[in-house]
Amino acid sequence: MSQRFENEGWVFESTKQAHILPSAALDSWESELGVTSLPEMIFAGNTLTLSHQHGTGVVLSFNARDALRQAATQRKSGATGEFGQVQVACAAQWKACGRHPGESGGARVHDSGILWTFQTSYTGTLSCSRAG
C-alpha cells in the first residue's frame, strides 16, 4: 500500500508492506551488514520518502536497511554512545511471567534476542535526483 501527497513543491510518499523480512533475507542482511543478529521482525518494505520537485531534486528517505546499516557501523566502531541495543518496552513483563512471547507452551525466557531492538542516530538517507 502506498500513499502520496504533494505540498508546495514537496512530494511525500509512504509505502507500507505488511510482510516481515523472510529469514533467508534476514540472513543475507546480517552477512551484508557484518552483524551476527538483527531484530527478528523487520518490515523492510516500509519506507517514507520526501522529494523536492522544484529545482533542487533533494530526496530524503527513511528505510530499515539504511537505519540498520548505520546501527551496525556505529556498533562496530564502538561509537554507539547512547545508541546500540536497547530492551524493548515490554521485556520486563515478559521476563516477569517467565514466558517467551509467541512460543507454544510458553518456553522459559533466556536472554534471547526477542527482548532487544536497536537504536541509532539514523536521520534518513539524503540524495539528489537530478544531475548537477
Stockholm file with secondary structure:
# STOCKHOLM 1.0

chainA/1-132         MSQRFENEGWVFESTKQAHILPSAALDSWESELGVTSLPEMIFAGNTLTLSHQHGTGVVLSFNARDALRQAATQRKSGATGEFGQVQVACAAQWKACGRHPGESGGARVHDSGILWTFQTSYTGTLSCSRAG
#=GR chainA/1-132 SS CEEEEEETTEEEEEECCCCCCCHHHHHHHHHHHTCSCCCSCCCTTCEEEEEETTTTCEEEEEEHHHHHHHHHHHHHHTCCTTCEEEECTTHHHHHHHTCCTTCTTCCCCCSCGGGEEEECCCCCEEEESSCC
#=GC SS_cons         CEEEEEETTEEEEEECCCCCCCHHHHHHHHHHHTCSCCCSCCCTTCEEEEEETTTTCEEEEEEHHHHHHHHHHHHHHTCCTTCEEEECTTHHHHHHHTCCTTCTTCCCCCSCGGGEEEECCCCCEEEESSCC
//
